[in-house]
Amino acid sequence: MVLNGLGFSNRRLYLVPQFFESKSVEHLLVCPGIKAADLNDDYLGRTLDWLYAHDVTRLFAHIAVRARRAFGIEPSRVHVDTSSFSVNGRYEATTTDGSEEEATIWP
């Protein structure tokens, strides 16, 4: 679903098993005995239902912490605020009275 969502595969969910036929699904998902046919739209739908029923933000944070530890990244070097974004450079902005002015944003 992540590959599909990121645009690496633009297929309907019922075609996911076809996408994974040429992949080593057992190795990729670290799940012995799983086959491409198991990754059907019913299974993926149940997975989405499970994710919806649980705290997805907490799940994401847990996965991120485990990945950070696995790769040995120190927390002092990580930007952990995922709710903000940064803009820099020059752009034209419209003021409240409708006139345009050039603004410079610095990080």
Backbone bond lengths (Angstrom), bond angles and torsions (degrees), N, CA, C in turn:
res aa  C-N    CA-C-N  psi(-1)  N-CA   C-N-CA  omega(-1)  CA-C   N-CA-C  phi
1 M - - - 1.442 - - 1.518 110.49 -
2 V 1.335 116.41 -35.46 1.465 119.46 178.56 1.518 110.13 -65.51
3 L 1.332 117.10 -46.00 1.466 120.17 178.13 1.519 110.73 -58.85
4 N 1.316 116.52 -41.71 1.454 121.15 179.06 1.528 110.49 -65.75
5 G 1.337 116.52 -43.95 1.454 121.43 -179.05 1.517 113.64 -65.95
6 L 1.324 116.33 -32.88 1.465 120.25 178.70 1.521 112.52 -81.07
7 G 1.319 116.53 -5.62 1.455 120.14 176.46 1.513 114.87 91.02
8 F 1.342 118.07 4.96 1.457 119.61 178.10 1.519 110.97 -73.28
9 S 1.292 116.61 -19.20 1.454 123.12 176.63 1.512 106.48 -145.58
10 N 1.302 117.29 118.10 1.456 120.86 -177.56 1.522 109.18 -103.64
11 R 1.325 116.35 67.92 1.459 121.42 -177.28 1.513 110.51 -120.33
12 R 1.312 115.30 154.07 1.456 121.40 173.24 1.529 108.20 -67.87
13 L 1.328 116.57 154.30 1.455 119.87 -177.05 1.520 112.92 -60.21
14 Y 1.333 118.43 -30.83 1.463 118.99 -180.00 1.532 112.16 -70.68
15 L 1.346 117.58 -11.45 1.461 121.43 177.66 1.530 113.00 -97.93
16 V 1.320 117.63 1.00 1.468 121.65 -179.10 1.531 111.74 -57.50
17 P 1.351 119.90 -43.32 1.468 118.25 178.83 1.529 112.66 -57.81
18 Q 1.322 116.10 -36.19 1.468 120.58 179.00 1.536 110.14 -64.71
19 F 1.327 117.52 -39.70 1.460 121.80 178.73 1.527 110.98 -61.98
20 F 1.348 117.01 -40.51 1.457 121.45 -175.07 1.530 113.72 -86.15
21 E 1.325 118.92 -1.54 1.467 120.50 179.91 1.519 112.74 -57.46
22 S 1.313 117.87 -35.77 1.467 121.63 -177.60 1.532 112.77 -94.93
23 K 1.345 117.32 8.49 1.465 121.38 -178.93 1.531 110.17 -108.82
24 S 1.296 116.46 154.72 1.460 122.01 175.97 1.532 108.27 -84.34
25 V 1.321 115.90 83.96 1.461 121.60 -173.20 1.529 111.66 -63.58
26 E 1.318 118.04 -41.36 1.468 120.92 179.43 1.518 111.23 -58.47
27 H 1.323 116.41 -43.05 1.460 121.21 -179.76 1.529 111.06 -73.05
28 L 1.311 117.33 -42.30 1.460 122.32 -177.51 1.527 111.71 -63.37
29 L 1.322 116.95 -43.45 1.462 121.39 -177.14 1.521 113.38 -97.22
30 V 1.330 117.23 0.82 1.462 123.55 -178.14 1.535 109.28 46.86
31 C 1.314 114.13 55.11 1.458 120.73 -177.01 1.531 108.16 -142.07
32 P 1.348 116.89 93.92 1.466 119.77 -178.11 1.528 111.97 -57.02
33 G 1.317 115.79 137.02 1.454 121.63 176.33 1.514 115.56 90.17
34 I 1.337 118.69 -10.50 1.462 120.05 179.40 1.521 109.87 -77.98
35 K 1.306 115.35 142.07 1.465 121.73 -179.97 1.523 109.35 -123.46
36 A 1.316 115.48 162.49 1.464 120.21 -179.84 1.520 111.32 -57.04
37 A 1.320 117.22 -36.85 1.466 120.99 -179.22 1.529 112.16 -64.06
38 D 1.332 117.01 -23.58 1.465 120.78 178.62 1.522 112.24 -70.68
39 L 1.316 116.92 -21.79 1.466 121.10 -178.26 1.526 110.40 -88.86
40 N 1.307 115.88 56.81 1.465 119.98 -178.49 1.528 110.52 -91.25
41 D 1.322 116.08 175.19 1.460 120.40 -175.85 1.525 112.61 -65.40
42 D 1.340 118.27 -29.99 1.466 120.17 176.66 1.527 110.69 -66.09
43 Y 1.323 116.58 -45.62 1.462 121.67 179.72 1.535 110.03 -63.37
44 L 1.323 115.84 -44.84 1.462 119.49 -179.13 1.531 110.60 -66.34
45 G 1.329 117.22 -36.41 1.464 120.65 176.82 1.516 112.10 -64.06
46 R 1.332 116.72 -41.98 1.471 120.35 177.09 1.526 110.41 -64.29
47 T 1.320 116.30 -36.52 1.467 120.09 177.60 1.523 110.56 -64.81
48 L 1.318 117.31 -43.06 1.467 120.63 177.81 1.525 111.02 -64.31
49 D 1.327 116.86 -39.28 1.469 120.56 176.66 1.524 110.48 -61.64
50 W 1.342 117.22 -42.66 1.458 121.51 179.10 1.528 110.33 -62.81
51 L 1.343 116.31 -44.57 1.464 119.92 179.71 1.525 110.99 -62.53
52 Y 1.332 116.49 -40.11 1.464 120.43 179.74 1.525 110.90 -64.01
53 A 1.314 116.75 -37.56 1.465 121.47 -177.94 1.529 112.42 -72.72
54 H 1.321 118.08 -16.48 1.460 122.04 -179.30 1.522 109.52 -110.22
55 D 1.282 116.92 170.32 1.461 122.66 -179.51 1.529 109.23 -79.25
56 V 1.322 116.47 98.94 1.460 121.36 -175.54 1.526 111.04 -65.27
57 T 1.312 118.04 -34.93 1.462 121.17 178.66 1.526 110.68 -63.41
58 R 1.322 116.21 -43.95 1.463 119.99 178.32 1.528 110.34 -65.27
59 L 1.318 117.45 -41.12 1.461 121.79 177.62 1.531 110.86 -60.44
60 F 1.331 117.17 -45.84 1.457 121.69 178.15 1.525 110.85 -60.26
61 A 1.336 116.63 -44.74 1.467 120.39 -179.81 1.523 110.46 -62.68
62 H 1.319 117.33 -40.80 1.464 121.37 179.43 1.535 110.77 -63.13
63 I 1.323 116.27 -44.61 1.471 120.67 178.76 1.527 110.19 -63.95
64 A 1.330 117.17 -41.50 1.465 121.01 -179.73 1.523 111.43 -63.59
65 V 1.336 117.57 -41.01 1.466 121.04 178.77 1.523 110.36 -64.96
66 R 1.324 116.34 -43.74 1.472 119.19 179.07 1.532 110.99 -62.99
67 A 1.324 117.30 -40.42 1.466 120.64 178.71 1.529 110.38 -65.54
68 R 1.341 116.42 -41.99 1.463 119.73 178.71 1.519 110.57 -59.58
69 R 1.321 116.43 -44.81 1.466 119.95 179.44 1.521 111.82 -66.55
70 A 1.327 117.02 -40.82 1.465 121.04 -178.69 1.526 111.45 -62.92
71 F 1.346 116.66 -34.83 1.459 120.24 -179.12 1.524 112.95 -95.83
72 G 1.336 117.01 3.06 1.457 121.08 175.62 1.509 114.62 67.94
73 I 1.317 117.75 32.80 1.468 121.46 179.72 1.523 108.41 -89.45
74 E 1.321 115.94 125.62 1.453 121.04 -179.94 1.531 110.16 -73.73
75 P 1.332 117.86 139.57 1.467 120.19 -179.05 1.519 113.51 -62.85
76 S 1.323 117.67 -23.11 1.464 119.99 179.28 1.524 111.58 -69.74
77 R 1.311 117.61 -13.23 1.458 122.05 -177.79 1.529 112.85 -108.20
78 V 1.305 116.24 11.51 1.451 120.20 -174.38 1.520 110.11 -116.82
79 H 1.309 116.40 134.47 1.458 121.70 172.58 1.515 106.79 -87.22
80 V 1.313 117.78 109.00 1.456 120.69 -172.22 1.524 113.66 -100.71
81 D 1.304 118.96 -1.85 1.458 121.19 179.31 1.520 108.61 -85.43
82 T 1.322 116.86 101.57 1.462 120.47 -178.48 1.519 112.15 -91.20
83 S 1.338 117.25 6.02 1.466 119.77 -177.25 1.525 112.75 -98.88
84 S 1.321 118.24 -0.76 1.453 120.27 -177.34 1.526 110.70 -122.01
85 F 1.311 115.58 165.95 1.448 120.72 175.80 1.523 108.12 -142.52
86 S 1.309 116.09 163.92 1.448 121.24 -175.98 1.528 109.96 -121.90
87 V 1.313 115.80 140.47 1.465 122.03 177.41 1.507 106.90 -127.49
88 N 1.333 117.26 135.99 1.449 119.81 174.24 1.511 109.30 -144.64
89 G 1.324 116.39 160.90 1.451 121.29 -179.92 1.518 111.68 111.94
90 R 1.327 116.01 -165.15 1.466 121.58 -179.24 1.522 109.14 -109.78
91 Y 1.313 115.75 141.93 1.451 121.01 176.51 1.518 108.88 -156.66
92 E 1.325 116.18 161.13 1.454 120.79 176.72 1.510 108.89 -91.20
93 A 1.309 115.29 129.58 1.460 120.13 -179.24 1.521 109.08 -117.26
94 T 1.303 117.17 147.32 1.456 122.46 176.03 1.518 107.98 -97.55
95 T 1.329 116.08 128.47 1.459 120.29 -179.99 1.522 109.81 -81.60
96 T 1.321 116.30 175.34 1.462 120.45 -178.31 1.523 112.58 -65.12
97 D 1.344 117.92 -25.68 1.467 119.25 179.08 1.526 111.99 -88.81
98 G 1.336 118.05 4.05 1.464 121.99 175.19 1.516 114.28 94.59
99 S 1.338 118.70 -8.49 1.455 120.15 178.92 1.523 109.68 -80.39
100 E 1.328 115.55 156.10 1.462 119.99 -179.17 1.522 109.75 -101.25
101 E 1.307 115.61 145.39 1.459 120.73 174.87 1.520 107.95 -144.35
102 E 1.323 115.66 153.71 1.461 120.11 178.46 1.517 108.89 -88.60
103 A 1.312 115.83 136.80 1.456 120.12 -178.86 1.524 108.98 -128.27
104 T 1.292 115.80 150.09 1.460 121.97 175.50 1.520 107.98 -118.10
105 I 1.312 116.02 127.90 1.462 121.66 179.29 1.521 107.65 -112.90
106 W 1.306 116.16 129.04 1.462 120.88 177.37 1.512 108.24 -118.56
107 P 1.333 116.35 141.29 1.477 119.18 -179.81 1.500 113.01 -65.63
